[in-house]
Amino acid sequence: MTPEELRALCLSFNAAVEDFPFGPEFSVFKVQGKLFALTNLDARPLKVNLKCDPEDALRLRAEYEGLIVPGWHMNKRHWNTVVVDGALPDALVRELVEDSYDLVVAGLPRADRLRLDRP
C-alpha cells in the first residue's frame, strides 16, 4: 500500500478528516474530532498507528512480530503501530484501519454516532 492509498483509505470513511496538530509531517485522521489513525506519510518504512481491541492487539503483535508492534507514543494497550511496507497483505492493513475507525466511532456519544449515519 502506498502513502497515497493509505491516505485515501483513511479519508474514505464517513466524516473522516485529515489534520496536522503535531506538525506538517504527521497526518492525523479523525472522526468527530477523535483520532483513529496517525502516520508520517513520507516515512520509510511507512507506518501507521491504529486503535485496536486490547486482546486483538496482543494476538496481532504475536502473529506479525516486528510488523505490528505496540503503538509508538500511544497507549500500548489500545494502539498498535503497523508497518505498511508490503510485508503485510493490503487487505489486512485495510481491515486494521477499518477496525480502528469502527472502535473510535463506537466510543462516540450516541448523538455523534447518529449524525454519522445521516447522508
N, C-alpha and C positions, 0 to 999 in steps of 0.2 A: 504494500500500500504506500502510495506516495504522500508527501505532505499535503498536496492539493486534494487528494482523495480523502485524507483524514479530516481536513477542514470541511470539505463538502459533506461528509458523513455527519460530523458533529452539528453542522448547520441545517441538516435535513430534518431534524426533529422539530415538532410543533413548538413554537415560541422560543427556539434556541437562538442565542445571540453570542457573538464573539466580543470579548472585552480585553483590555490591556492594563489592568490595575497594577501589575508588577513590572511594567516597562514594556517597550515595544517588541521585545524579543519573546515574550511569553504570551501565547494565546490562551485565554481563559474562556471556556464555553460554559454558558449558564442558561438556566431556565428559571423564569420568575426570580431572577437575582441570585439563584443558588448554583454553585459550581458543580458541574458533572464531568468536566474534562479539562486538563491543564497540560500544555505542551509547548515546547520551543520547536516550531516547525522548521527551523533552519539547522537544528542539531543533527549530528550524525554520530551514532545511530539515532534515528528518530525514536522518541519515547513519549508516552502519554500516561499521565496519572488518571486513574479511573476509580470511582467508588465501587465497592464490592461487598457483598454479604460476607461477614467475617469467616464463616465456615468455608464458603466457596473460595475466599481469598487464600486460605491456608492450603486447600486442595490444589488450586491452580499453581501456587508457588512450588509445591512439591512436584506436580506433574510437568511443569515447564520451567524447571530450575535454571536460573540465570536469565530467562526471558521474561518472566513475571516475578517481580520482587516486591517487598514492602514499599509502600508509597513514599517517594522522596519528598521530604519536608511536609509530610501529611501524617494523619493519624494512621499508624501502621496496621491497626486492627480493621479499619474500614476502607483503606485505599491501597491499591496496587500501582506500581509503575510497570507498564507493559512496553517491551521493546518491539518496535514496528519496523523491522529491517528485512522482512521477507522470511525470517525463520519460522514465524507463526503463520498459520493459514489466515488469509484475509477474512475468511468467514468467521473465524474465531475472534479476530480483532473487532469486526463489526458487531458480533454478539456481545462482547465485553463493553463496548461503547454504549450499545442499546441498553444493556443491563444497568450501567451506571446512570444513564438518563432516567430509566424507569425507577430506580431506587430513590433518586432525588425527587422525582415527581411524586412518588408515594409518600414522601415525608413532608410535602407541602400541605398547608391548610386546605381543607375541603373546598373552600370558595375559590382558591387559586387553581386547584385541580379542575374544577368545573369550568373555569374560564378557558383552560387549555382545550377542553372538549368542543368548544364552540368554534365554528368556522370563521 
